[in-house]
Amino acid sequence: MSLKPKNGFSPVTSALRMLSADAVEKAKSGHPGAPMGMAEIGHVLWTKHLRHNPSNPNWVNRDRFVLSNGHGSMLIYALLHLTGYDLSIDDIKQFRQLHSRTPGHPEYGYTPGVETTTGPLGQGIANAIGMAIAEKTLAAQFNTAEHKVVDHYSYAFLGDGCLMEGVSHEACSLAGTLNLGKLIALYDDNGISIDGDVKGWFTDNTPKRFESYGWQVIDNVDGHDMDAIDAAIAKAKENQGQPTLICCKTAIGMGSPNKAGGDDVHGAPLGTDEIAATRAALDWNHAPFEIPKDIYTQWDCKASGQAFEAEWDSMWQSYAAANPAQAAELQRRLSNELPSNFVEITEAYIQQTQTDSPKVATRKASQMALEAFGPSLSEFLGGSADLAGSNLTIWKGSESIEQNAAGNYIHYGVREFGMAAIANGIALHGGFIPYTATFLMFTDYARNAMRMTALMKLRQVYVMTHDSIGLGEDGPTHQPVEQTASLRLIPNMDVWRPADATETAVAWAQSLIRNDGPSTLALTRQGLVNQPRNEAQLNSIANGGYTLVESDSPKAIIIATGSEVELAVAAAEQLKADGIAVNVVSMPSVDVFLRQNSDYQRSVLPQGLPRVAVEAGATSGWYQFVGLEGKVIGMDTFGESAPAGELFKHFNITAEAVAAAVNDII
């Protein structure tokens, strides 16, 4: 490919190139190659096709844009600045600096117009797929023949790295199956990654790959020919039955006379001499961060954006007049608000579980909670990674979007990572509360997307069943040991491991009420007895930890979670028979308990009493509660294949072992 665009360098795209290169140079770090190589693609999409309003980045019917190759973050910052968003030239100058609005990778919540946090390659395109699913499903649920109030495209830029990452295979395969015709991805096919020319490690036939997924592929587009790019996007928009991949042949770092087309420009500043040479090559006679007014005028999208939104506002007023109930419901959902009576519904159901629940596995208790809460939550969009019958994530009101676009359930297939990343996109789009499910063991497949959920403070509920050696015969490949403990290490992730149906109902309720982060529910395969509680105890479950068995003058405290709460209660009975009084603390959520004030924490775990913790998982995290003088009963080896009862005895996770540990420390 020529290292100069077909029609020469346009001052409009040169502004984007130099703004990106100068910001990276000032920061002394960053990735100038992608922004310089995608300048024409960015200009055509953002000024000719993207329906957005820089004056209102949160306009609900805007087209969504995702920079999946997030290392090229100066591309999106330059696009936002030049088109008129509230991102000043001073913000650009602070690229990659502490607390700036232009961090090293795009971060959701920092920069107006940034729709998702990207950087972990492949997840951005999966997020865009989630946004396209949300648009299609929300449109099917609310649009009428006269009013298409939900009607937008989801666009993504992506590079070779995104296509190498396995999550892109998972997510893009599902996107084709779901016929997401309003999803358009533009592939920066420059053949370069950090290690150099990708021919040594990436020789996939990408067009054929996407055709096999059921995508429309527009191949061999000159990524520096703005007319060709314009025609390709127009063609993509004409096909409403398939997602589209536009393969744009580009030269990385286009405009840099000595580094374009090579890996030197991928992830390092150009350097003083090459910056000067690039200015000369582009005929850009302006100081760093200086953009002429006429260039700003050619980029500015504020007037067109306000016109787009005004046109939509007029339609919305007509829609709301004709469909007031639907409009109010859509507005509630897009505002991320639960129904006004939701707390009442949850409180009534929690009370009911305390009196009516039989011995059930907490995975079954989770399904019971879905049956109780689902009818009031039209925003539910659930799914499982090919384990619906084991995770018990389908309830009576579930309807697959594969059969009905207005449904509320997604069969993700065996795609744990893709599932979590797609659901992040659904949450980011708005209008839905996604819940996703697999075995707890396989959170390891989904972990990086789960981390991104927490990082972006998104409401998503992870339903993770088969939570311990209690799953039995499937053995150590399926028995989680370190997973619960490691999930608790993710900042802003609430992990719930409930002991029975009542605690499961509370865990679901709290996970749905919470709107500033995700929750993981670790649920059993085996049945658990519902524990008796008084009203105060019932109300305290939501605090994450509470005293379930309270004794006069206790000699020790036993702390337990999940299925091991039964063992702790049984151990307390054994000790009582021997004249030793203990308290039993059920701690369904360590994370939530640690957010309580110190007075509450001390009331549950008073100082001076020795402590034993029991959980059928890794022991290390429990020493923060029992101290070096306490004991932890748990698992620090892998499991075995055998019936659950035999395994608990084999690994000495029993009421007798808990009682013996108490005797050892008092």
PAPAFI-445750 format. One line per 4 residues: number of its first residue (from 0); their letters; for each residue x, y, z negated of C-alpha. Coordinates in nm, 3 decimals. Each point is the difference from the previous one (the first is absolute). Example, Ala and Ser with C-alpha at 12.3 -4.5 7.8 and 13.67 -1.06 7.14 Angstrom:
2
0 = AS = 1.230 -0.450 -0.780 ~ 0.137 0.344 0.066
This chain:
666
0 = MSLK = 0.000 0.000 0.000 ~ 0.114 0.353 0.075 ~ 0.108 0.196 -0.303 ~ -0.206 0.294 0.122
4 = PKNG = -0.381 0.010 0.037 ~ -0.145 -0.029 0.350 ~ -0.086 0.370 0.020 ~ 0.287 0.126 -0.211
8 = FSPV = -0.009 0.111 -0.360 ~ -0.308 0.203 -0.090 ~ 0.049 0.275 -0.260 ~ -0.309 -0.137 -0.176
12 = TSAL = 0.155 -0.341 -0.061 ~ 0.345 0.150 -0.052 ~ -0.145 0.183 -0.300 ~ -0.100 -0.332 -0.154
16 = RMLS = 0.337 -0.158 0.078 ~ 0.204 0.280 -0.151 ~ -0.226 0.044 -0.302 ~ 0.051 -0.370 -0.077
20 = ADAV = 0.373 0.000 0.069 ~ 0.061 0.318 -0.201 ~ -0.195 -0.129 -0.302 ~ 0.197 -0.325 -0.002
24 = EKAK = 0.324 0.194 0.039 ~ -0.083 0.230 -0.291 ~ -0.094 -0.294 -0.222 ~ 0.316 -0.187 0.106
28 = SGHP = -0.215 -0.313 0.034 ~ -0.295 -0.130 0.195 ~ -0.100 -0.147 0.335 ~ 0.005 0.243 0.293
32 = GAPM = -0.015 -0.267 0.272 ~ -0.371 -0.086 -0.006 ~ -0.130 0.359 -0.023 ~ 0.221 0.109 0.289
36 = GMAE = -0.089 -0.307 0.206 ~ -0.375 0.030 -0.060 ~ -0.034 0.377 0.048 ~ -0.202 -0.025 0.322
40 = IGHV = -0.220 -0.277 -0.139 ~ -0.067 0.207 -0.313 ~ -0.084 0.313 0.195 ~ -0.245 -0.171 0.235
44 = LWTK = -0.183 -0.189 -0.272 ~ -0.022 0.281 -0.254 ~ -0.096 0.283 0.234 ~ -0.206 -0.181 0.267
48 = HLRH = -0.168 -0.301 -0.161 ~ 0.009 0.006 -0.380 ~ -0.320 0.146 -0.143 ~ 0.120 0.160 -0.321
52 = NPSN = -0.038 0.327 -0.186 ~ 0.322 0.141 -0.149 ~ -0.212 0.236 -0.211 ~ -0.176 -0.297 -0.161
56 = PNWV = 0.224 -0.310 -0.006 ~ -0.275 -0.195 -0.180 ~ -0.277 0.053 0.255 ~ -0.179 -0.333 -0.021
60 = NRDR = -0.034 -0.066 0.373 ~ 0.357 0.085 0.095 ~ 0.204 -0.242 0.206 ~ 0.244 -0.182 -0.224
64 = FVLS = 0.370 0.008 0.083 ~ 0.260 -0.233 -0.152 ~ 0.374 0.024 0.050 ~ 0.078 -0.367 -0.055
68 = NGHG = 0.369 0.055 0.077 ~ 0.006 0.221 -0.306 ~ 0.378 0.048 -0.007 ~ -0.062 0.249 0.282
72 = SMLI = -0.188 0.217 -0.249 ~ 0.122 0.328 0.147 ~ -0.218 -0.081 0.301 ~ -0.321 0.020 -0.200
76 = YALL = 0.122 0.298 -0.202 ~ 0.088 0.187 0.319 ~ -0.337 -0.091 0.155 ~ -0.187 0.117 -0.309
80 = HLTG = 0.194 0.325 -0.022 ~ -0.023 0.086 0.369 ~ -0.370 -0.079 0.036 ~ -0.096 0.223 -0.293
84 = YDLS = -0.027 -0.204 -0.318 ~ 0.087 0.145 -0.339 ~ 0.363 -0.105 0.030 ~ 0.228 0.299 0.021
88 = IDDI = 0.343 0.039 0.152 ~ 0.133 0.023 -0.355 ~ -0.154 -0.343 -0.065 ~ 0.184 -0.131 0.307
92 = KQFR = 0.325 0.146 -0.134 ~ -0.053 -0.200 -0.321 ~ -0.007 -0.331 0.190 ~ 0.104 -0.289 -0.228
96 = QLHS = 0.047 0.225 -0.304 ~ -0.139 -0.059 -0.350 ~ -0.374 0.071 -0.031 ~ -0.023 0.131 0.356
100 = RTPG = -0.307 -0.043 0.218 ~ 0.223 -0.162 0.261 ~ 0.143 -0.311 -0.169 ~ 0.231 -0.243 0.175
104 = HPEY = -0.288 -0.221 0.111 ~ -0.360 0.121 0.041 ~ -0.181 -0.031 -0.332 ~ -0.375 0.010 -0.043
108 = GYTP = -0.105 0.285 -0.228 ~ 0.312 0.211 0.049 ~ -0.054 0.152 0.342 ~ -0.329 0.122 0.150
112 = GVET = -0.074 -0.209 0.308 ~ 0.199 -0.307 -0.104 ~ -0.255 -0.282 -0.006 ~ 0.212 -0.274 -0.159
116 = TTGP = 0.339 -0.071 -0.151 ~ 0.224 -0.167 0.255 ~ 0.358 -0.117 0.011 ~ -0.029 -0.372 -0.078
120 = LGQG = -0.017 -0.093 0.367 ~ -0.307 -0.170 0.141 ~ -0.233 0.113 -0.275 ~ -0.097 0.323 0.173
124 = IANA = -0.149 -0.176 0.300 ~ -0.182 -0.233 -0.243 ~ -0.136 0.307 -0.182 ~ -0.118 0.143 0.333
128 = IGMA = -0.178 -0.329 0.070 ~ -0.175 0.033 -0.337 ~ -0.105 0.353 0.091 ~ -0.140 -0.124 0.331
132 = IAEK = -0.192 -0.277 -0.178 ~ -0.140 0.257 -0.244 ~ -0.106 0.230 0.285 ~ -0.170 -0.279 0.193
136 = TLAA = -0.179 -0.144 -0.304 ~ -0.104 0.338 -0.143 ~ -0.130 0.106 0.342 ~ -0.204 -0.320 0.027
140 = QFNT = -0.145 0.057 -0.347 ~ -0.092 0.368 0.039 ~ -0.009 0.122 0.361 ~ -0.330 0.031 0.185
144 = AEHK = -0.073 0.015 0.370 ~ -0.031 0.378 -0.026 ~ 0.284 0.072 -0.242 ~ 0.349 -0.150 0.005
148 = VVDH = 0.119 0.157 -0.324 ~ 0.284 -0.254 -0.030 ~ 0.181 0.004 0.333 ~ 0.377 0.033 0.016
152 = YSYA = 0.317 -0.173 0.117 ~ 0.288 -0.138 -0.202 ~ 0.342 0.058 0.156 ~ 0.336 -0.138 -0.103
156 = FLGD = 0.358 0.054 0.112 ~ 0.222 -0.302 -0.053 ~ 0.346 -0.120 0.094 ~ 0.201 -0.317 0.047
160 = GCLM = 0.042 -0.043 -0.376 ~ -0.376 0.000 -0.059 ~ -0.042 -0.268 0.265 ~ 0.274 -0.218 -0.148
164 = EGVS = -0.158 0.003 -0.346 ~ -0.232 -0.297 -0.050 ~ -0.282 0.210 -0.141 ~ -0.053 0.155 0.343
168 = HEAC = -0.062 -0.347 0.147 ~ -0.255 -0.076 -0.272 ~ -0.186 0.328 0.028 ~ 0.009 0.050 0.378
172 = SLAG = -0.126 -0.353 0.059 ~ -0.307 0.072 -0.214 ~ -0.052 0.338 0.168 ~ -0.037 -0.170 0.337
176 = TLNL = -0.242 -0.256 -0.139 ~ -0.214 0.281 -0.145 ~ -0.007 0.190 0.334 ~ 0.105 0.329 -0.157
180 = GKLI = -0.045 0.207 0.313 ~ 0.066 0.334 -0.172 ~ 0.349 -0.099 -0.113 ~ 0.284 0.127 0.220
184 = ALYD = 0.366 -0.073 -0.076 ~ 0.286 0.169 0.181 ~ 0.318 -0.206 -0.006 ~ 0.331 0.189 0.010
188 = DNGI = 0.182 -0.257 0.212 ~ 0.355 0.137 -0.025 ~ 0.179 -0.331 -0.059 ~ 0.207 0.132 -0.291
192 = SIDG = -0.002 -0.075 -0.372 ~ 0.254 0.070 -0.275 ~ 0.228 -0.285 0.106 ~ 0.000 0.105 0.365
196 = DVKG = -0.157 -0.134 0.319 ~ -0.284 -0.232 -0.104 ~ 0.061 -0.241 0.287 ~ 0.216 -0.202 -0.235
200 = WFTD = -0.287 -0.069 -0.241 ~ -0.331 0.113 0.148 ~ -0.083 -0.143 0.341 ~ -0.376 -0.051 -0.044
204 = NTPK = -0.219 0.066 0.300 ~ -0.199 0.260 -0.192 ~ -0.262 0.069 0.270 ~ -0.077 -0.371 0.035
208 = RFES = -0.011 -0.036 -0.375 ~ -0.265 0.270 -0.032 ~ -0.194 -0.126 0.299 ~ -0.017 -0.338 -0.176
212 = YGWQ = -0.146 0.178 -0.305 ~ -0.280 0.138 0.218 ~ 0.137 0.354 0.033 ~ -0.003 0.214 0.312
216 = VIDN = 0.365 0.070 0.086 ~ 0.114 0.297 0.205 ~ 0.360 -0.082 0.081 ~ 0.304 0.185 0.135
220 = VDGH = -0.120 0.353 -0.073 ~ 0.275 0.262 0.029 ~ 0.001 0.138 -0.354 ~ 0.153 0.327 0.122
224 = DMDA = -0.255 0.063 0.276 ~ -0.286 0.191 -0.160 ~ -0.238 -0.061 0.291 ~ 0.060 -0.375 -0.021
228 = IDAA = -0.054 0.002 -0.377 ~ -0.319 0.202 0.040 ~ -0.137 -0.243 0.259 ~ 0.086 -0.301 -0.217
232 = IAKA = -0.181 0.138 -0.305 ~ -0.302 0.090 0.214 ~ -0.008 -0.355 0.137 ~ 0.025 -0.143 -0.352
236 = KENQ = -0.298 0.206 -0.113 ~ -0.212 -0.129 0.286 ~ 0.026 -0.358 -0.132 ~ -0.228 -0.024 -0.305
240 = GQPT = 0.017 -0.379 -0.014 ~ 0.369 -0.053 -0.079 ~ 0.272 0.170 -0.200 ~ 0.271 0.142 0.226
244 = LICC = 0.379 -0.014 -0.014 ~ 0.174 0.262 0.214 ~ 0.362 -0.101 0.059 ~ 0.200 0.320 0.046
248 = KTAI = 0.353 -0.033 0.133 ~ 0.209 0.265 -0.175 ~ 0.357 0.094 -0.075 ~ 0.066 0.032 -0.370
252 = GMGS = 0.134 0.344 -0.086 ~ -0.102 0.144 0.339 ~ 0.163 0.342 0.040 ~ 0.323 -0.085 -0.177
256 = PNKA = 0.253 -0.009 0.286 ~ 0.250 -0.233 -0.166 ~ -0.210 -0.210 -0.238 ~ -0.335 -0.055 0.175
260 = GGDD = -0.070 -0.361 0.081 ~ 0.229 -0.141 -0.270 ~ -0.024 -0.108 -0.362 ~ 0.211 0.293 -0.127
264 = VHGA = -0.305 0.225 0.025 ~ -0.238 -0.240 -0.177 ~ 0.065 0.073 -0.366 ~ 0.260 0.275 -0.041
268 = PLGT = 0.026 0.375 0.063 ~ 0.131 0.099 0.341 ~ 0.287 0.199 -0.147 ~ 0.097 0.362 0.057
272 = DEIA = 0.158 -0.049 0.343 ~ -0.281 -0.219 0.136 ~ -0.268 0.235 -0.134 ~ 0.167 0.281 0.198
276 = ATRA = 0.028 -0.220 0.308 ~ -0.368 -0.095 -0.031 ~ -0.102 0.366 -0.020 ~ 0.190 0.064 0.319
280 = ALDW = -0.145 -0.307 0.175 ~ -0.353 0.105 -0.092 ~ 0.071 0.366 0.084 ~ -0.134 0.077 -0.348
284 = NHAP = 0.144 0.340 -0.091 ~ -0.149 0.032 -0.347 ~ 0.146 -0.031 -0.347 ~ -0.086 -0.301 -0.219
288 = FEIP = -0.366 0.006 -0.112 ~ -0.081 0.290 0.231 ~ -0.299 -0.066 0.228 ~ -0.119 0.272 0.244
292 = KDIY = -0.361 0.115 -0.033 ~ -0.091 -0.109 0.351 ~ 0.111 -0.356 -0.083 ~ -0.213 0.001 -0.316
296 = TQWD = -0.293 0.117 0.213 ~ 0.041 -0.291 0.242 ~ 0.002 -0.248 -0.291 ~ -0.272 0.159 -0.214
300 = CKAS = -0.305 -0.224 -0.054 ~ -0.188 0.204 -0.261 ~ -0.259 0.147 0.236 ~ -0.073 -0.330 0.175
304 = GQAF = -0.010 -0.179 -0.335 ~ -0.249 0.243 -0.147 ~ -0.214 -0.041 0.312 ~ 0.009 -0.380 -0.035
308 = EAEW = -0.110 0.021 -0.361 ~ -0.269 0.263 0.068 ~ -0.148 -0.221 0.271 ~ -0.003 -0.294 -0.240
312 = DSMW = -0.148 0.213 -0.282 ~ -0.292 0.088 0.223 ~ -0.063 -0.366 0.075 ~ 0.031 -0.085 -0.370
316 = QSYA = -0.268 0.253 -0.092 ~ -0.234 -0.155 0.254 ~ 0.086 -0.351 -0.122 ~ -0.058 0.094 -0.365
320 = AANP = -0.337 0.156 0.082 ~ -0.113 -0.311 0.187 ~ 0.158 -0.255 -0.237 ~ 0.030 0.160 -0.346
324 = AQAA = 0.046 -0.323 -0.197 ~ 0.265 -0.134 0.237 ~ 0.181 0.334 0.004 ~ 0.006 0.018 -0.380
328 = ELQR = 0.133 -0.355 -0.024 ~ 0.271 0.062 0.259 ~ 0.100 0.322 -0.170 ~ 0.020 -0.178 -0.337
332 = RLSN = 0.220 -0.271 0.144 ~ 0.230 0.239 0.184 ~ 0.035 0.198 -0.324 ~ 0.131 -0.317 -0.167
336 = ELPS = -0.275 0.013 -0.262 ~ -0.173 -0.303 -0.149 ~ -0.381 -0.011 -0.022 ~ -0.131 0.215 -0.285
340 = NFVE = -0.139 -0.303 -0.182 ~ 0.304 -0.222 0.046 ~ 0.123 0.024 -0.359 ~ -0.345 -0.098 -0.125
344 = ITEA = -0.002 -0.300 0.233 ~ 0.340 -0.117 -0.119 ~ -0.081 0.047 -0.368 ~ -0.322 -0.198 0.031
348 = YIQQ = 0.176 -0.283 0.181 ~ 0.286 -0.014 -0.250 ~ -0.252 -0.031 -0.282 ~ -0.174 -0.277 0.191
352 = TQTD = 0.321 -0.199 0.044 ~ 0.058 0.004 -0.373 ~ -0.327 -0.183 -0.061 ~ -0.064 -0.201 0.317
356 = SPKV = 0.331 -0.117 0.145 ~ 0.079 -0.372 0.007 ~ 0.350 -0.144 0.011 ~ 0.130 0.109 0.342
360 = ATRK = 0.329 0.065 0.170 ~ 0.076 0.371 0.015 ~ 0.008 -0.025 0.381 ~ -0.368 -0.103 -0.027
364 = ASQM = -0.059 0.276 -0.253 ~ 0.145 0.240 0.257 ~ -0.253 -0.116 0.258 ~ -0.274 0.046 -0.260
368 = ALEA = 0.119 0.358 -0.050 ~ -0.010 0.055 0.377 ~ -0.360 -0.123 0.002 ~ -0.083 0.244 -0.280
372 = FGPS = 0.179 0.306 0.137 ~ -0.015 -0.062 0.375 ~ -0.362 0.100 0.065 ~ 0.069 0.351 -0.130
376 = LSEF = 0.329 0.045 0.190 ~ -0.061 0.043 0.370 ~ 0.366 0.105 0.022 ~ 0.130 -0.349 -0.080
380 = LGGS = 0.215 -0.141 0.281 ~ 0.138 -0.327 -0.125 ~ 0.216 -0.269 0.146 ~ 0.228 -0.294 -0.059
384 = ADLA = 0.304 -0.148 0.169 ~ -0.178 -0.318 0.114 ~ -0.087 -0.097 -0.358 ~ -0.353 0.133 -0.046
388 = GSNL = -0.122 -0.337 -0.127 ~ 0.278 -0.015 -0.258 ~ 0.021 0.369 -0.093 ~ -0.383 0.019 -0.018
392 = TIWK = -0.006 0.345 0.159 ~ -0.320 -0.047 0.200 ~ -0.322 0.097 -0.177 ~ -0.362 -0.022 0.116
396 = GSES = 0.011 0.342 0.167 ~ 0.320 -0.068 0.193 ~ -0.014 0.024 0.377 ~ 0.302 -0.044 0.225
400 = IEQN = 0.096 0.294 0.222 ~ 0.100 -0.256 0.263 ~ -0.369 -0.083 0.043 ~ -0.141 0.342 -0.082
404 = AAGN = 0.207 0.317 0.028 ~ -0.212 0.151 -0.279 ~ 0.095 -0.283 -0.238 ~ 0.204 0.013 -0.318
408 = YIHY = 0.239 -0.294 0.012 ~ 0.319 -0.072 0.196 ~ 0.141 -0.345 0.065 ~ 0.368 0.096 0.009
412 = GVRE = 0.135 -0.344 0.083 ~ 0.331 -0.115 -0.147 ~ 0.146 0.351 0.001 ~ 0.064 0.105 -0.361
416 = FGMA = 0.241 0.286 0.079 ~ -0.206 0.123 0.294 ~ -0.318 -0.022 -0.207 ~ 0.134 0.222 -0.278
420 = AIAN = 0.147 0.256 0.243 ~ -0.317 0.011 0.210 ~ -0.210 0.048 -0.315 ~ 0.226 0.292 -0.094
424 = GIAL = -0.101 0.160 0.329 ~ -0.366 -0.065 -0.077 ~ 0.039 0.170 -0.338 ~ 0.186 0.293 0.155
428 = HGGF = -0.269 0.052 0.262 ~ -0.269 0.041 -0.263 ~ -0.354 -0.125 -0.034 ~ 0.095 -0.343 -0.132
432 = IPYT = 0.136 -0.177 -0.305 ~ 0.198 -0.293 0.136 ~ 0.062 -0.315 -0.201 ~ 0.231 -0.270 0.126
436 = ATFL = 0.085 -0.347 -0.121 ~ 0.242 -0.290 0.011 ~ 0.168 -0.230 -0.252 ~ 0.204 0.187 -0.260
440 = MFTD = 0.308 -0.187 0.122 ~ -0.030 0.167 0.338 ~ 0.012 0.354 -0.131 ~ 0.367 -0.049 0.086
444 = YARN = -0.102 0.014 0.366 ~ -0.211 0.311 -0.056 ~ 0.221 0.172 -0.256 ~ 0.141 0.289 0.201
448 = AMRM = -0.345 0.106 0.116 ~ -0.128 -0.034 -0.358 ~ 0.286 0.225 -0.107 ~ -0.108 0.253 0.263
452 = TALM = -0.356 -0.010 -0.134 ~ 0.133 0.097 -0.340 ~ 0.239 0.260 0.140 ~ -0.281 0.171 0.192
456 = KLRQ = -0.240 -0.027 -0.299 ~ -0.264 -0.177 0.207 ~ -0.304 -0.179 -0.139 ~ 0.027 -0.361 0.110
460 = VYVM = -0.085 -0.308 -0.205 ~ 0.225 -0.303 0.046 ~ -0.182 -0.321 -0.093 ~ 0.275 -0.255 -0.068
464 = THDS = -0.115 -0.343 -0.108 ~ 0.171 -0.325 -0.109 ~ 0.199 0.199 -0.252 ~ 0.224 -0.258 -0.172
468 = IGLG = 0.093 -0.366 -0.040 ~ -0.371 -0.030 -0.076 ~ -0.059 -0.049 0.373 ~ 0.149 -0.346 -0.052
472 = EDGP = 0.077 -0.246 0.274 ~ 0.110 0.242 0.274 ~ 0.326 0.024 -0.190 ~ 0.286 0.250 -0.030
476 = THQP = -0.032 0.144 0.353 ~ -0.343 0.132 -0.096 ~ 0.041 0.051 -0.375 ~ 0.095 0.361 -0.078
480 = VEQT = 0.255 0.045 -0.276 ~ 0.156 0.345 0.042 ~ -0.273 0.163 0.212 ~ -0.217 0.149 -0.278
484 = ASLR = 0.303 0.141 -0.180 ~ 0.146 0.144 0.319 ~ -0.328 0.164 0.100 ~ -0.005 0.172 -0.339
488 = LIPN = 0.332 0.159 0.097 ~ -0.157 0.190 0.292 ~ -0.068 0.356 -0.119 ~ -0.367 0.100 0.016
492 = MDVW = -0.120 -0.358 0.055 ~ -0.251 -0.117 -0.261 ~ 0.024 -0.376 -0.049 ~ -0.295 -0.173 -0.168
496 = RPAD = 0.015 -0.362 -0.117 ~ -0.341 -0.052 -0.162 ~ -0.077 -0.273 -0.250 ~ -0.362 -0.070 0.095
500 = ATET = -0.306 0.124 0.189 ~ -0.044 0.307 -0.219 ~ 0.358 0.118 0.037 ~ -0.023 -0.069 0.373
504 = AVAW = -0.306 0.223 0.028 ~ 0.180 0.276 -0.188 ~ 0.308 -0.041 0.218 ~ -0.212 0.039 0.315
508 = AQSL = -0.186 0.299 -0.140 ~ 0.317 0.179 -0.107 ~ 0.169 -0.074 0.332 ~ -0.291 0.156 0.188
512 = IRND = -0.035 0.300 -0.230 ~ 0.371 0.072 0.032 ~ 0.062 0.227 0.300 ~ 0.371 0.074 -0.031
516 = GPST = 0.156 -0.337 0.068 ~ -0.046 -0.371 0.068 ~ -0.074 -0.291 -0.229 ~ 0.093 -0.367 0.019
520 = LALT = -0.229 -0.260 -0.155 ~ 0.187 -0.323 -0.088 ~ -0.269 -0.267 -0.023 ~ -0.015 -0.366 -0.097
524 = RQGL = -0.101 -0.310 0.188 ~ -0.092 -0.182 -0.322 ~ -0.310 0.071 -0.208 ~ 0.030 0.217 -0.311
528 = VNQP = -0.235 0.030 -0.297 ~ -0.154 0.343 -0.054 ~ 0.128 0.141 -0.328 ~ -0.237 0.145 -0.263
532 = RNEA = 0.036 0.374 -0.060 ~ -0.167 0.273 -0.200 ~ -0.099 0.331 0.158 ~ 0.323 0.174 -0.099
536 = QLNS = 0.208 -0.277 0.155 ~ -0.210 0.007 0.314 ~ 0.059 0.373 0.036 ~ 0.373 -0.040 -0.061
540 = IANG = 0.069 -0.236 0.291 ~ 0.029 0.300 0.231 ~ 0.299 0.117 -0.209 ~ 0.204 -0.290 0.139
544 = GYTL = 0.063 -0.165 -0.338 ~ -0.206 -0.047 -0.314 ~ -0.031 -0.218 -0.308 ~ -0.218 -0.296 0.091
548 = VESD = 0.043 -0.194 -0.327 ~ 0.048 0.214 -0.310 ~ 0.099 -0.146 -0.334 ~ 0.031 0.137 -0.351
552 = SPKA = 0.365 0.050 -0.095 ~ 0.143 -0.154 0.318 ~ 0.351 -0.142 -0.014 ~ 0.066 0.029 0.375
556 = IIIA = -0.148 0.100 0.335 ~ -0.044 -0.224 0.303 ~ -0.019 0.186 0.332 ~ -0.142 -0.182 0.302
560 = TGSE = -0.143 0.055 0.347 ~ -0.221 -0.193 0.237 ~ -0.042 -0.371 -0.056 ~ 0.243 0.009 -0.292
564 = VELA = -0.241 0.204 -0.212 ~ -0.185 -0.328 -0.067 ~ 0.327 -0.153 -0.121 ~ 0.066 0.299 -0.225
568 = VAAA = -0.347 -0.022 -0.156 ~ 0.044 -0.376 -0.054 ~ 0.342 0.060 -0.157 ~ -0.153 0.259 -0.232
572 = EQLK = -0.258 -0.260 -0.113 ~ 0.275 -0.254 -0.068 ~ 0.199 0.254 -0.200 ~ -0.310 0.106 -0.193
576 = ADGI = -0.055 -0.361 -0.101 ~ 0.354 0.005 -0.136 ~ -0.070 0.318 -0.197 ~ 0.179 0.236 0.240
580 = AVNV = -0.204 0.297 0.124 ~ 0.087 0.153 0.338 ~ -0.147 0.250 0.241 ~ -0.046 -0.087 0.367
584 = VSMP = 0.044 0.280 0.250 ~ -0.136 -0.047 0.350 ~ 0.195 0.219 0.240 ~ -0.161 -0.029 0.343
588 = SVDV = 0.197 0.297 0.132 ~ 0.341 0.091 -0.136 ~ 0.009 0.305 0.229 ~ -0.327 0.142 -0.129
592 = FLRQ = 0.088 -0.076 -0.363 ~ 0.327 0.191 0.034 ~ -0.193 0.307 0.119 ~ -0.196 0.016 -0.326
596 = NSDY = 0.109 0.242 -0.269 ~ 0.242 -0.115 -0.266 ~ -0.266 -0.004 -0.273 ~ -0.208 -0.250 0.194
600 = QRSV = 0.301 -0.213 0.084 ~ 0.102 -0.014 -0.366 ~ -0.353 -0.093 -0.103 ~ 0.021 -0.307 0.224
604 = LPQG = 0.366 -0.076 -0.067 ~ 0.073 0.135 -0.349 ~ 0.364 0.028 -0.090 ~ 0.152 -0.249 -0.237
608 = LPRV = -0.191 -0.308 0.113 ~ 0.201 -0.264 0.188 ~ -0.133 -0.084 0.345 ~ -0.024 -0.291 0.242
612 = AVEA = -0.101 0.049 0.365 ~ -0.131 -0.275 0.225 ~ -0.046 0.013 0.377 ~ 0.051 -0.272 0.260
616 = GATS = 0.255 0.206 0.187 ~ 0.336 0.174 -0.031 ~ 0.078 0.091 -0.360 ~ 0.235 0.299 0.033
620 = GWYQ = -0.260 0.278 0.006 ~ -0.160 -0.107 -0.325 ~ 0.303 0.083 -0.215 ~ -0.102 0.368 0.014
624 = FVGL = -0.290 -0.106 -0.226 ~ 0.147 -0.277 -0.216 ~ 0.352 0.141 -0.038 ~ 0.313 -0.207 -0.040
628 = EGKV = -0.137 -0.155 -0.318 ~ -0.318 -0.126 0.166 ~ -0.062 -0.296 0.226 ~ -0.144 -0.040 0.350
632 = IGMD = -0.164 -0.317 0.127 ~ 0.007 -0.007 0.379 ~ 0.165 -0.116 0.323 ~ 0.357 0.074 0.100
636 = TFGE = 0.030 -0.294 0.240 ~ -0.195 -0.100 0.306 ~ -0.304 -0.223 -0.042 ~ -0.084 -0.357 0.091
640 = SAPA = -0.276 -0.180 0.187 ~ -0.252 -0.158 -0.241 ~ -0.346 0.063 -0.145 ~ -0.016 0.329 -0.189
644 = GELF = -0.050 -0.151 -0.345 ~ 0.309 -0.215 0.035 ~ 0.207 0.295 0.119 ~ -0.084 0.219 -0.300
648 = KHFN = 0.107 -0.285 -0.229 ~ 0.313 -0.071 0.206 ~ 0.113 0.361 -0.019 ~ -0.100 0.027 -0.366
652 = ITAE = -0.252 0.278 0.051 ~ -0.247 -0.127 -0.258 ~ -0.185 0.114 -0.309 ~ 0.235 -0.218 -0.206
656 = AVAA = 0.306 0.169 0.150 ~ -0.145 0.345 -0.071 ~ -0.079 -0.095 -0.360 ~ 0.350 -0.140 -0.044
660 = AVND = 0.151 0.324 0.133 ~ -0.201 0.199 -0.253 ~ 0.123 -0.223 -0.280 ~ 0.357 0.056 0.118
664 = II = -0.018 0.379 -0.022 ~ -0.197 0.059 -0.321
